């Protein structure tokens, strides 16, 4: 969460509350949600405005 928040320039709380609505693929590891770097990069590519 922290790395994704830093990459996007948003607070960690925003990522926690919005990752599902944004369509980011998360992986639950115990009580934590992790993101694969390739999934975040693919999501960012889909958000690109032409």
N, C-alpha and C positions, 0 to 999 in steps of 0.2 A: 504494500500500500504506500509506504513512504517513498519508494523509488518512483512509482507511477505518479504520485502527487507532485514530486519534484520535477519530473519530466514534463508534466502538463502545466505546471505553475499554478496549481490549485491546492487548497488545504487538504490534508489527509481525510478530514471529515467529509469533504465533498466526494472523494473517491469512494469512501465507505457507503455513502448514501446513494450514489448514482451509477456504480459500475454495472449493475444489472440493466438499468434503463438505457445505458449507453451501448449495451450489447457486448461488453468485454467478457471474455471467457475467463472465469476464475476457477481455481482448484482449491478445494477445502483440504487443509492439512491440520487435523485436529480442530481447534477453534479458530484458526487463522485462514485467511483467503490469500492465495498466492497467484501470481500471474506469470505466464511464460513470456519471455521477452519477445518472441516471435509473434505471439498473439496480440501483444500491445502494439507492436510495429504494424501488424496487419490492420488493426483497428484504426490506427492513426492514418494509414494510407486510405482507408475508406472514408475518412473525414475530410480529406483534401478537397478543396474547392477548385474547380477548373476555371 
